[in-house]
Amino acid sequence: MQVDKIESLKSRDFLSLADLTKLEFAELIDSAILLKQNWKAGIRPDALKHKTLAMIFEKQSLRTRSTFDIAMYQLGGHSILLSQNYIGWGVRETIRDVAHNLERWVDGVMARTYGHNTLLELAKHADVPIINGLSDLLHPCQLLADYMALKEHFGSFEGLTLTFVGDGNNVCNSHINAAMLSGVHLRIACPEGFDPNEAILQHALSHGASIEILRDPKEACQGTDAIYTDVWISMGQEEDTERRKLAFADYTISSDWFPLMSKRGVFMHDLPAHYGEECTEEAVYHERSIVFEQAENRLHAQKAVVYHTL
């Protein structure tokens, strides 16, 4: 089946879900699902033939690196892999200079960075779409895959409650944006001192999002339709490991938590998982887990992003 282009996304940066309208978010999810269905049905499009995506990595990556590469290939395009060892931006040359070089060679740039400001500067100077593959502030592509999985599993977002258990990190911040766009009721369970970004939270609340922050993780999971967790110690926070392990001591999700959910409830994790910390291995491989559906959907979510923006 033909996947119609979302014309409003053409040549636009994809840095935050908050930059989307509710309609654009819904259309992105639906087109990602359709691209997935088409591929499984044997439809082999070449919508990005002769298009090239540069992929820049400051951080390690399995899912983001693999799925953007494969997404470009499955749409008939090509990707090139760059790392800080190759580029040396901020040392060998400026981000501005890198942007002005790349815009003359490629049709888009996906970057996985530490500081979100790196992406903003890249977008400021590059005259091609910049895609946020992850920053310390946000992880929008992950949430596209997650909401694909929710829609595939539940049929719609109407009446859904999702509980995020853990650190108010980049994934949590993007959950706030996704809740704002989808109407999903979001509960965030985190210890004091580990709340999500206040500006992102207030923006979502001012736009009608239904979000609450709780300190008791099991209370937050009562009757929820999805328990979602993420690592307590993100890349670059290793020096803070012991303090974080102490703060999150009561936040390790096991299958014992699953009866707290609604009867239709599922377990979610964006991976990689640190077993024995934010969750057990049993939880990830439990019959109520859709963790690997989320991982599979990374491919088709990335496909939708490049399909509509490049």
C-alpha positions as CSV (number, residue, x, y, z in Angstrom):
1,M,0.0,0.0,0.0
2,Q,1.3,3.5,-0.9
3,V,2.6,5.5,2.0
4,D,1.7,9.1,1.4
5,K,4.3,11.7,2.1
6,I,3.7,14.1,5.0
7,E,4.6,17.2,3.1
8,S,4.9,19.4,6.2
9,L,7.9,17.3,7.3
10,K,9.8,17.6,4.0
11,S,13.3,19.0,4.6
12,R,12.5,19.7,8.3
13,D,14.8,18.9,11.2
14,F,13.7,16.1,13.5
15,L,15.1,17.2,16.9
16,S,12.2,16.9,19.3
17,L,8.7,15.4,19.2
18,A,7.5,18.8,20.7
19,D,8.3,20.3,17.2
20,L,5.5,18.2,15.8
21,T,1.7,18.8,15.7
22,K,-0.6,16.1,17.0
23,L,-1.6,15.3,13.5
24,E,2.0,15.0,12.3
25,F,2.8,12.7,15.2
26,A,-0.2,10.5,14.5
27,E,0.6,10.4,10.8
28,L,4.3,9.4,11.5
29,I,3.2,6.5,13.7
30,D,0.7,5.3,11.1
31,S,3.2,5.6,8.2
32,A,5.8,3.7,10.2
33,I,3.3,0.9,10.8
34,L,2.4,0.9,7.1
35,L,6.1,0.8,6.0
36,K,6.6,-2.2,8.4
37,Q,3.6,-4.0,7.0
38,N,4.6,-3.3,3.4
39,W,8.1,-4.6,4.0
40,K,6.8,-7.8,5.5
41,A,4.4,-8.2,2.6
42,G,7.4,-8.1,0.2
43,I,7.0,-4.6,-1.0
44,R,10.5,-3.2,-1.8
45,P,10.3,0.6,-2.3
46,D,13.1,2.8,-3.6
47,A,11.7,6.1,-2.4
48,L,15.2,7.3,-1.3
49,K,17.1,6.1,-4.3
50,H,20.3,8.2,-4.7
51,K,19.7,9.7,-1.3
52,T,22.5,9.6,1.3
53,L,22.3,10.0,5.1
54,A,25.4,10.8,7.2
55,M,25.3,9.2,10.6
56,I,27.5,10.8,13.3
57,F,28.1,9.0,16.6
58,E,29.6,10.5,19.8
59,K,28.1,7.6,21.8
60,Q,28.1,3.8,21.3
61,S,25.1,2.4,19.6
62,L,23.5,-0.9,18.5
63,R,19.9,-0.1,17.7
64,T,20.3,3.5,16.3
65,R,23.3,2.7,14.2
66,S,21.9,-0.5,12.8
67,T,18.4,0.6,12.2
68,F,19.1,3.9,10.4
69,D,21.6,2.1,8.2
70,I,19.1,-0.6,7.3
71,A,16.3,1.9,7.0
72,M,18.2,3.8,4.3
73,Y,19.0,0.6,2.5
74,Q,15.4,-0.7,2.6
75,L,14.2,2.5,1.1
76,G,16.8,2.4,-1.7
77,G,19.2,4.9,-0.2
78,H,22.7,4.8,1.3
79,S,24.3,5.8,4.6
80,I,27.8,6.7,5.7
81,L,29.1,6.2,9.2
82,L,31.1,8.9,10.9
83,S,32.4,9.0,14.4
84,Q,34.1,11.6,16.5
85,N,37.4,9.8,15.7
86,Y,36.8,10.6,12.0
87,I,35.4,14.2,12.4
88,G,37.0,15.6,15.5
89,W,34.5,18.4,15.7
90,G,35.2,20.9,18.4
91,V,38.9,19.9,18.1
92,R,39.9,19.4,14.5
93,E,37.3,21.7,13.1
94,T,34.1,23.5,14.2
95,I,30.6,22.1,14.1
96,R,29.7,24.9,11.8
97,D,32.4,23.9,9.3
98,V,31.3,20.3,9.5
99,A,27.7,21.3,8.8
100,H,28.7,23.3,5.7
101,N,30.7,20.5,4.4
102,L,28.1,17.8,4.9
103,E,25.2,19.8,3.5
104,R,27.1,19.8,0.1
105,W,27.4,16.0,0.0
106,V,24.5,14.4,1.8
107,D,20.7,14.7,1.9
108,G,20.4,14.5,5.7
109,V,22.4,14.0,8.9
110,M,21.5,11.8,11.9
111,A,23.6,12.5,15.0
112,R,23.8,10.8,18.3
113,T,25.4,13.2,20.7
114,Y,26.0,14.0,24.3
115,G,25.0,17.7,24.5
116,H,21.7,18.6,22.9
117,N,23.2,22.0,21.9
118,T,25.5,20.1,19.5
119,L,22.4,19.1,17.5
120,L,21.0,22.6,17.7
121,E,24.2,24.1,16.3
122,L,24.4,21.5,13.6
123,A,20.8,22.3,12.6
124,K,21.5,26.0,12.7
125,H,24.2,25.8,10.1
126,A,23.3,22.8,7.9
127,D,20.9,23.3,5.0
128,V,19.8,19.7,5.2
129,P,17.5,17.9,7.8
130,I,19.2,17.1,11.1
131,I,17.8,14.0,12.9
132,N,18.2,13.5,16.6
133,G,19.4,9.9,17.1
134,L,19.8,10.7,20.8
135,S,21.0,13.5,23.0
136,D,21.3,13.8,26.7
137,L,18.1,15.8,26.7
138,L,15.8,13.8,24.3
139,H,15.4,10.6,22.4
140,P,12.5,11.2,20.0
141,C,13.1,8.3,17.6
142,Q,12.8,5.8,20.4
143,L,9.4,7.1,21.3
144,L,8.2,6.7,17.8
145,A,9.1,3.0,18.0
146,D,7.5,2.8,21.4
147,Y,4.2,4.4,20.3
148,M,4.2,2.2,17.2
149,A,4.3,-0.8,19.6
150,L,1.5,0.6,21.8
151,K,-0.8,1.2,18.8
152,E,-0.1,-2.2,17.4
153,H,-0.8,-3.8,20.7
154,F,-3.8,-1.8,21.9
155,G,-5.2,-0.5,18.6
156,S,-5.3,3.1,19.7
157,F,-4.0,5.4,22.4
158,E,-7.4,6.3,23.7
159,G,-7.7,5.6,27.4
160,L,-4.2,4.4,27.8
161,T,-2.1,4.9,31.0
162,L,1.7,4.4,30.8
163,T,4.0,4.5,33.8
164,F,7.6,5.4,33.4
165,V,9.7,4.1,36.3
166,G,13.2,5.4,36.8
167,D,15.4,8.4,36.1
168,G,13.9,11.6,34.6
169,N,16.3,11.3,31.7
170,N,16.2,11.9,27.9
171,V,13.8,9.0,27.3
172,C,11.5,10.2,30.1
173,N,11.6,13.8,28.6
174,S,10.5,12.4,25.2
175,H,7.8,10.4,26.9
176,I,6.4,13.7,28.2
177,N,6.4,15.1,24.6
178,A,4.7,11.9,23.3
179,A,2.0,12.0,26.0
180,M,1.3,15.6,25.0
181,L,0.8,14.6,21.4
182,S,-1.1,11.3,21.9
183,G,-3.4,12.0,24.9
184,V,-1.9,9.0,26.8
185,H,-2.0,9.5,30.5
186,L,1.6,9.4,31.8
187,R,2.7,8.6,35.3
188,I,6.4,9.2,36.1
189,A,7.8,7.4,39.2
190,C,11.2,8.8,40.2
191,P,13.0,9.7,43.4
192,E,13.3,13.3,44.5
193,G,16.2,14.9,42.7
194,F,15.8,12.8,39.6
195,D,12.8,14.5,38.0
196,P,12.5,15.1,34.3
197,N,13.3,18.5,32.7
198,E,11.0,21.1,34.2
199,A,10.7,23.2,31.1
200,I,9.7,20.2,29.0
201,L,7.2,19.1,31.7
202,Q,5.6,22.6,32.0
203,H,5.4,23.0,28.2
204,A,3.5,19.7,28.0
205,L,1.2,20.5,30.9
206,S,0.4,23.9,29.4
207,H,-0.6,22.1,26.1
208,G,-3.1,19.9,27.9
209,A,-1.0,16.8,28.7
210,S,-2.1,14.5,31.5
211,I,1.0,13.8,33.5
212,E,1.7,13.2,37.2
213,I,4.9,12.6,39.1
214,L,4.9,10.1,42.0
215,R,7.6,8.9,44.4
216,D,6.2,5.4,45.1
217,P,6.9,3.3,42.0
218,K,4.5,0.5,42.8
219,E,1.7,3.0,43.6
220,A,2.4,4.5,40.1
221,C,2.0,1.1,38.5
222,Q,-1.4,0.3,39.9
223,G,-3.8,-0.3,37.0
224,T,-1.4,1.0,34.4
225,D,-1.5,-0.4,30.9
226,A,2.3,-0.3,30.4
227,I,5.2,-0.2,32.8
228,Y,8.2,1.3,31.0
229,T,11.7,1.5,32.4
230,D,15.2,2.6,31.3
231,V,18.7,2.4,32.7
232,W,19.5,4.4,35.8
233,I,23.0,5.3,34.7
234,S,23.2,6.7,31.2
235,M,26.4,7.0,29.1
236,G,28.4,9.8,30.7
237,Q,27.0,9.4,34.2
238,E,29.3,6.5,35.3
239,E,30.9,8.6,38.0
240,D,27.4,8.9,39.7
241,T,26.8,5.2,39.7
242,E,26.8,4.5,43.5
243,R,24.5,7.5,44.3
244,R,22.0,6.4,41.6
245,K,22.0,2.8,42.7
246,L,21.2,3.9,46.2
247,A,18.4,6.3,45.1
248,F,16.8,3.7,42.9
249,A,17.1,0.7,45.2
250,D,13.4,0.1,45.3
251,Y,12.9,0.6,41.6
252,T,14.0,-2.8,40.2
253,I,11.1,-4.2,38.1
254,S,10.5,-7.9,38.2
255,S,7.6,-10.0,37.0
256,D,6.3,-9.7,40.6
257,W,5.2,-6.2,39.6
258,F,3.1,-7.3,36.7
259,P,-0.1,-8.1,38.7
260,L,-0.2,-4.4,39.6
261,M,-0.9,-3.6,35.9
262,S,-4.3,-3.7,34.2
263,K,-5.1,-7.2,32.8
264,R,-4.0,-6.0,29.4
265,G,-0.9,-4.4,30.7
266,V,2.6,-4.8,29.1
267,F,6.2,-4.3,30.1
268,M,8.5,-2.0,28.0
269,H,12.2,-1.1,28.0
270,D,14.1,0.7,25.3
271,L,17.3,-1.3,25.8
272,P,20.1,-1.9,26.6
273,A,19.0,-3.4,29.9
274,H,21.2,-3.6,33.0
275,Y,19.8,-6.7,34.6
276,G,19.6,-6.5,38.4
277,E,19.3,-2.7,38.3
278,E,16.2,-1.2,36.6
279,C,14.7,-4.6,35.8
280,T,15.3,-8.4,35.9
281,E,16.1,-10.5,32.8
282,E,12.9,-12.4,33.5
283,A,10.8,-9.3,33.1
284,V,12.3,-8.6,29.7
285,Y,11.6,-12.1,28.4
286,H,8.2,-12.4,30.1
287,E,5.2,-13.2,28.0
288,R,3.8,-9.8,28.9
289,S,6.9,-8.0,27.6
290,I,6.9,-6.2,24.3
291,V,10.5,-5.1,24.6
292,F,11.7,-6.8,21.4
293,E,8.7,-5.5,19.5
294,Q,9.9,-2.0,20.5
295,A,13.4,-2.9,19.2
296,E,12.1,-4.2,15.9
297,N,10.1,-1.1,15.5
298,R,13.2,1.1,15.7
299,L,13.9,0.1,12.1
300,H,10.5,1.1,10.8
301,A,10.3,4.3,12.9
302,Q,13.6,5.4,11.5
303,K,12.4,4.5,8.1
304,A,9.4,6.8,8.6
305,V,11.6,9.7,9.7
306,V,14.0,9.5,6.8
307,Y,11.1,8.8,4.3
308,H,9.3,12.0,5.2
309,T,12.2,14.4,5.9
310,L,14.8,13.6,3.3
